[in-house]
Amino acid sequence: MTTASAGSTTYLELSQEGDGAHKFYEVTVDGTTVTVRYGRIGAAGQLQTTSFPTVEKARAAAAKKLGEKVRKGYAPAVRGQRAPRAVTRRQVSSAPSTARAVAPVLWRFRTGSAAFGIHVDDERCWVGNQAGDVYTLDHEGAVLARFSLPDGVKCLVADDFWIYAGCDDGKVYDLSSKLPFAAYDIAADVDIFWLDIHEGVLDVSDREGRLTVIDHEDEHQWSRRGQGQHAWMVRADDRAVYHGHGTGVTAYAPDGTGELWHTPTRGGVLFGWQEADAVYAGTAHRVVQRLSKASGAIEATYACDSSVYSCATSPGGRFVFAGDAASSVYCFAEDGTRLWKLGTGGGSALSMQYHDERLYLVTTDGSLVCVDASEAAIAAAQQGMVPVARDVKLAAALPTYAPATTATAVAAVSAAPAGSIVVECVQDGGRMRVHVISDGYDTSWNVQFPRAIREPGARYVVDALHPAAGGFYRVRGDIRRLL
């Protein structure tokens, strides 16, 4: 049996062939303090530190933790001997467009690295690339800020006010305030392809065609094996989680209790979009298909001329857009009638979003492209009249924000400003929780909070807290340590 003695470090690994786990667990006892480090093999991992009243109690707690892991299959190992699991990066080809005209590109921002993540809202545009950079721009292309994340960005998703970046290090970062933080740490055996978040619940589709669902504290999880591999689509709402993979789209009950429907698609699903009553699947067989959320029935098919890498709609699905592997972008009427096809003027669109008569694309060369999708601009483009695309440049002194790795890295205040809310880190068994201590809140609810800065007894000031349907609070605004 693995034991822990004062002043010792015990390192364990669990690694299985195929699609199994590939993670480590390390426990260090230093007097009355026990530090646990865990994560993917080869990564820095996350830290949890707990203090005990005596050395004996610290050693007993460490031994209990190690014993639990050994019973789950972990075994002693030497750090660094086993190679990290490879991260899958999407390999795509992009051929020249066969369209007769080029889209009316208003501006283009080159991120400097391959990019897949995009989100556009009323205030700004977000783009994330393989270098771990996330940039925000206004709708006219001015670069506002940069977030520097530890690993490549797979995708960007929004959940109401909150913006999240899923990264190759297996973490999902909340970018909603100046202090980005790891809100979720996905299991080491899940190789992220795409993700969605709804009411604070994370849904992940992966290389093996699986769907994994994780709650706000990484505790309640359920997983389903899809009917095909390479699951590039996951979308969620109150009714279901919609999972697109190599053989079609499957809808599951949000609590994982069962499959609601499965619909084969024309080709493997490469991208997904959703509206209130329908999901849209872009496939390798040159189509976008609209499926009813209620039954899974295919309601319309939008035919392209090459494999579909991305798709989006205008509000309510009035217009449907698609980007293909041949550097073209399409617009269809709701019933499937093709209205136009234009070249992107660059690479193929790996992701896209429509907003206020503009279509925003992230292309294979890592550019964020803003296309004028108004009726007048498209009509002019079809006649060969397009504006001169403006190349956006980085500001000389661009604000840059990176995740805090310790509590001391967070800005501190000596008193809570008027109108702010105070939360406190508390030890709850083997977990470090965060609860609200300000009046007017349910003190039994947990607060979704950066794990890297949690310390027993530490108090923090936050600008606002919002209740989530799952019975917890989410932070909105800045986080400051209360001295």
N, C-alpha and C positions, 0 to 999 in steps of 0.2 A: 504493500500500500504506500502511496506517495504521501509524505508528511512535510511539514514546514517547520523550520527552526528559526530562532531569532537571528537576524542578520543574514538570512538566506534568500536566494531567488530560485524558484522552480519554474522550468519552462516546459510546456507540453504542446504537442501538435496533433491535429486530426486531419488526415489527408486520405481521400478515397479516390479510386480510379474513376474515369468517366466523368459523370456530372455530379459526383459526390462532394462532400465538404473539403475545404482546403484552408484551415484556419489554425490560429495559435492561441494559447492562453498562458499567461505568465503571472506568477504571484510572488511578490517580494515582501518579506517581513523585516521591518526596521524598528526595533523596540516595540512600542505600542501601536505602530502604524502599519497597515496592510495596504499595499498598492497592487492593483490588478490591471494588467495591460492585455488587450485582446483585439483580434481583428484578422484580416487576411494575411496569410503567410507572405512575407516580403514587404508588408506595409508597416507604417509606424504604429498603427492601431490606436485605440482609445484608452484613456486612463481613468481609473476610479480609485480614490484614496479614502480610507476609512480609519478613524482613530478609535482605540479601545481603552478602557480604564487600566488594564494591566497587560503585561507581556504575555501572560498565560492565555488570556482571552483572545489576544491578537493571533497567537499561534494556533489556537483551537479554531478560530474563524477561518484562517488560511487553510488549515487542513481540511475543513469541511468543504470549502470551495474546490480544492484540488480533488477531493474524493468524488464529488459530484461529476467533475469533468472526466475523471478516469472511468467512472461507470458508464459514461456516454461514449467511450472509445478513444479518448485522448491518451497519448502515451508520451513519456519523456523523450526529448529530442534535443539536438544541438542547433541553436539559432544560426541560420544562414546556410545550412547544408542542403535544405530542400528549396528548390527554385520556386519563385512566386508563380501562381497560375497566370497564364497568358490572358491578356484582355483582348477581346475581339473588337477590331475597328472595322467599320463598314467599308467594304471595298466596292466601289461603284465605277462604272464606265460612263463616259459622256461623249456621244458622237455629235458632229455638227448638225444644226437644225436644218430640216427640209422645208421650213416655212418660207413663204415668199417675201415676208416683211418682218421687220424687227419691232419688238415691243417698245412703246414710248417710255424709256427709262428716264426718270427724273434725276436720281442720284444713286451713287454706288459707293459703299464703304468696304474697303478690303481689310479684313481682320488680320491677315498675315499667316493664317493657318486654316486647314480644312475645318468647315463649320457645319453643324447640323441643327443647333438650337436656335429657335426664334420665338419671340412673343411680342405682340403689338397690342397696346391698349390706348386709351384716350390721351394719355400723357406722354408716352414714350415708346420707343422700339428697343427690344433687347435682342442681342445676338451672342451666342457662345461658341467657342471654337475648340479644336483639339489641343491647344496649348494651355487650356484652363482659363482663358480670358473671356470675360463676359463684359460687353460694352453696352451702355445705354445711349440712345440718340433721341433727339426730338424728331418730329415728323418732317422737318425740312433738312434733316441730315446732320445737324450739329451734334458732335460727340459730347456727352454730358459727364460721364464717369466710367470707370473701369473697376471691375471686381477681379481679383487675381486668386483663382482657386488652385488647390494642390494638384489637380489632374484634369485630363481632357473632359470636355463637356459633351455628354451624349445627347441631351435634350433639355429644353426649357419648357416648363408648364406653369400655368396660373391656377390658383384656387381662391376665387374671390380676390381679395387685396393681395394675397401672398404670391410671390414668384419663387420658383424652385428650379435648381439646376441639378440634374442627375449626372454624376461624374464616373470616370473609369476607376476611381479608387473605391467604389462601392458605397459612397456616401451621397446623400441628397442634401444640398445646401439651400437654406432659406436666405434669399437675397432682398427681403422686404425692408430692411433697414441698413444703416451704414455699416453695421457689424454683421457680415454674413456668418452663418453658423451651420454646422452639420445637424440637421433636424432628424435625419434617419441614417442608420447604418445597415445596409442591406447584407444579408447573409453571404458568407464568403463563397458559397457554391452557386450563387446567382450571378451570371454574367449579363449585366443590364443591356438590353437593346432599346427599350422605351419605357416610359413611365407616365402615370397620371396621378393626380391627387384630388380627392373629393372630400370636403369636410374634414380635412386633416388625416384621412386614411390614404395610405400610399399603395398604389397598384403597379406592379412591375412585370413586364414581359421580357423574356430572356432568350438566349441563344438556343436553348434546348426545347423551346416551345412551351415553357411553363409560364403559369401565372402565379405570382406571389403577392399576398396582401398583408400589409404591416400597419399596426396602429401607431399612435403618436409617441408611445414609449417603447417601440420596438418589441412589444411583449406578445400581444395577440396576433398570431399569424396563421393564415391558411394558404394552401398551395394546391394547384391543380395542374396535372399534366395535359397539355393540349393535344389535339389530334394530329398536329404537324410540328415541325421544327421551325427555328428562326422566326420567332414571334415579334414582328416589328410594330404591332398595333396594340394599344390598350387605352380604352376610354371608359369613364365611369360617371354615373349619376345616381340619383336616389333609388332608381329601379334595379340597376344591374351594373356589372362590370363586363365590358365588351372586349373580347380578346381575339385579335386577328393573327393568324399563323399560316403555316405552309399549305393548309387544306381549306381554309375558310375562316369564318367568324363564329365564335361561341360566346353566348351570354350566360353569366353565372349570377346567382343571387348574391347581393352585396355581403351577406354574412357567410358565404361559402357553403350553404346548405345543399346546393344542387345546381345542376345545369338547367337553364331555362329554355334554350334552343341552340341549335347548331345549323349553320347554313354554309354549304360548299360555295366557293367563289370561283370565278374563271381565272385560275392561276393563284399562286401564293400571294398572301397579303404583304405589301411592302410599306404601307402607310395607312393611317386612319384619322378620321375626322368625325365630329359629332355635332348635331343640332338637337333641338328639344325632342323630336320624335323619330329621328333617323340617325344611323351611323353610315359613314361613307368609307369604303375600302378601296384603296388604289392597289392594283395587282400587277404581277409580272406578265400577265397576258393582255396587256395594253388596254385595260379598262378601269374605270371607277364604277363601283356598284353601290347604289343606295339601298340600305336594308332597314326595314321597319324595326324599331326598338321593341315594339310589343310582341311581334311574332317571328322576326327574322326573315320575313318574306322579302325577296328582291323587288323593289318598287321601280327602279330605273337603272339603266346602264349607259355610261358615258364612254364612247369609244375613242381612244387615242391611236396614235400610229407607232408607239413604242412602249416599252415597259413604263409603268407609272411609278415615279419615285415619291410623289407628294400630291396632296389635294387639299382643298379648303372650299368654303362656301361664303357667300354673302349672307347677312342675317336671314334666318328662316329658310335657307336653302334656295333662294330665288335664282341665284347664279351659282354654278359649280365650276371650280377651277382645278386644273391638273398640270403637273410638271412631269415631263417624260425624260427618258434616258438619252434623247437626241436633242437636248438643249432647247426644247420648245415648251411653250405654255399655252394652255387652252382655256376657253370659256364656253360653258354650255348653259342652255336654258334648263329650267327645273325638270322638264320632261325628257331630257337627253339630247335635244337638238344642239348640234355644234354651232356656236355663233362665230367663233374665230380661233385661229391658231397663229401664234407669232413666235419668232425666235427670241430667246432671252437676251441676246447680245453678248452672251458669255457662256457659262457652263449650264449644266442641268440643275433644276431646282430640287434640292434635297428636302426642303421643308418650305412651307408658305403660310401666309395668313392675309386675309382681306380686311381692310379697315377704311371706311369712309371714301369709297371709290378709288382706293389705291390697293395694289397687290404687292405685298412684301415677300421677297424670295431670299432664301439662303442657297447659294449655288456651289457647285463642286470645286470652285477655286477659292472658297472661303469668303465670298463677298455677300454682304447684305445689299439687296437691290430693291429700290422703290420704283414700281411701275405705275404710271397713270392709267387706271382701269376705267376711267369715265368713258361714256359712249362717244363723245366727241373726239377724245384723244385716240381711241382705238380705231375709229373711222378714218382719222387722218393717217394713222400708222399703216393701215391697210392700203393706203394710197402712196405710201413711201415717205410720208412727212412725219418725222419724229424729232423731239428736242435733242439737243446735245447733252448727253449724260454728264452730270457733274460728279467728279471724283472727290469724295469727302476726305479731309485730312484730320489727323489727330491734333488736338489742342496742345500747345507747348507745355502747359502745366495742368495735366489732366488729373483730377482727383482719383486716387486708387485705393481700394479697400480690400483687405485680406482677412480671413477668419482669425479670431483670437484663439490662441492655443492654451492660455492660462488665465486665471482670474485676474492676475495683476496686469494683464494686457488690456483690460477693459477700462475705459474712462471712469474716474471715481468722482463722487460728490460727497460733501460733508452733511448735507441735509436734502431731503426729498423736496423737489420743486413743487409749487402749488399745482394741484390737479394731477400729479403723477401717482403711481401705484407702487407699493412696496411688496416684494415677494421674498421668500426665505427658503434656503436649501435645508432640507431636513433628512435625517437618516431614517429609512423605513425598511427594517430588516436588512437585507443585503443590497438594497437599492437606494440611490440618492434621489429624492423627490424634490420638487419645487412647489410650494403652496403660497397662496395669497394671504397676507396678514392685514392688508388695508380693509377698512369697513366696506360693506356692501357687496361682498363676493362670497361664494361658497368656499370655505376654507378646506373642505374635504376634497375638492377637485385638484388634480395635478395641473401644472403649467408646462406646456411644451417649451423646453429651455435648452440652451447649448450645454451639452455634457462636458465639454472641455473646460468650462469655467465654473462648474458646480463644486462647492466646498461646504462641508458641514457647518451650519450656523451662519454662512455668508448671506447677506441681504443685498438685494439689487432693486434699483428703481427703473420702472418701465413706463413708457408714455401711455400705453393703453393695453387692455386685455379684452379679447373677444371670445365669447363662449362658442364651442364647437358642438355639433350634434352628438358626438360620442361622449360628452360629459367631461370636458377638459377645457382649459383656456389656452389661447394662442396670443403670443406677444405681437403687438404692432408698434413700430417706432423703435427708438434707441434703447439700449440697455446700459445702465451705469451702476457701478458697484457703490454701495452705501458704506461710507467709512464709519 
